[in-house]
Amino acid sequence: LSAISALKRHFPGVKGRLVDLCRPSQNRYNLAVTVAGGKDMDSIVVDTKKTAFDAIKYMRDQRIGTATFLPLDGIQIPSPESTERIRAMAEKDKRYRLAADVIRVDDEYRRAVLYAVGNTVVCDSLDVAREICFSRRGNAGTSVDDRIKAVSL
């Protein structure tokens, strides 16, 4: 954490660790959100790729250690169309919801959350997660973009 403070002092584009910039909308989603975000939750969110390169060089020069950076201008997020399709399915079903929809985050950092959780859904139970992930396989009309990762409460 002191490394992040040092980075913030030297580089105004360093925003902080993703896990510190967002939080679940309800406590019951804590673990599911942590699992959905995986290793990216510990990544450091920065404004640009240039800030990330400069911070990496600084960390190397200072022998601070290593970190993963999420530059807001360079990360790939799911297409809005695929996200909306899954959100619409969840609205109808009510047994699951998009992980991104149960995470509170400033709009400025929303892209980092979408990168970390993608189109992952949070399911009420393991049975629902299994059904979503496995029974949809081979459905005509599902694109690679619609593949769903699921976590359960």
C-alpha positions, 0 to 999 in steps of 0.5 A, spaced: 500 500 500 505 504 501 507 503 494 501 505 491 501 512 495 508 513 492 506 512 485 500 516 486 505 522 489 509 521 483 504 520 477 497 523 478 494 518 473 494 513 478 488 512 481 489 506 486 487 498 486 481 496 483 478 493 489 479 500 493 475 503 488 469 499 488 465 495 492 459 490 492 452 494 492 450 489 498 454 485 503 451 478 500 455 480 493 462 480 497 465 474 495 462 473 488 464 480 486 471 478 489 471 471 485 468 474 479 474 480 478 479 475 480 486 477 480 484 484 476 481 486 483 488 487 485 491 491 479 492 498 479 487 503 475 491 508 471 488 513 466 493 512 460 498 506 458 503 512 458 502 512 466 502 505 466 509 504 463 512 510 467 509 507 473 512 500 471 519 504 470 519 507 476 517 501 480 523 497 477 528 503 478 526 503 485 526 496 486 519 496 489 516 490 486 511 488 481 504 490 479 499 489 474 496 496 471 489 497 468 490 503 463 483 506 462 484 508 455 487 501 453 483 495 456 478 491 452 471 491 455 465 486 453 461 489 447 455 493 450 450 489 445 453 483 449 452 486 456 445 488 454 443 481 451 445 478 458 442 483 462 435 482 458 436 475 460 437 476 467 431 481 468 427 476 465 430 470 469 431 474 476 435 468 479 442 471 476 444 478 475 450 481 471 456 482 476 458 489 473 450 491 476 452 489 483 458 493 483 458 500 486 464 504 482 465 511 480 463 512 472 470 514 471 472 507 473 467 503 470 471 501 464 476 497 469 470 494 473 467 491 466 474 489 464 475 485 470 468 482 471 466 482 463 459 479 462 460 474 468 453 473 472 452 472 479 447 467 480 443 465 486 445 458 487 450 453 484 444 449 480 443 456 476 450 457 475 450 450 472 444 451 468 447 458 465 453 455 463 452 448 460 445 448 458 446 454 453 452 450 449 450 449 442 444 454 442 444 456 435 445 464 435 450 464 441 456 468 439 463 467 442 461 474 445 455 471 449 459 466 453 457 467 460 462 466 466 458 465 472 459 465 480 454 463 485 453 466 492 
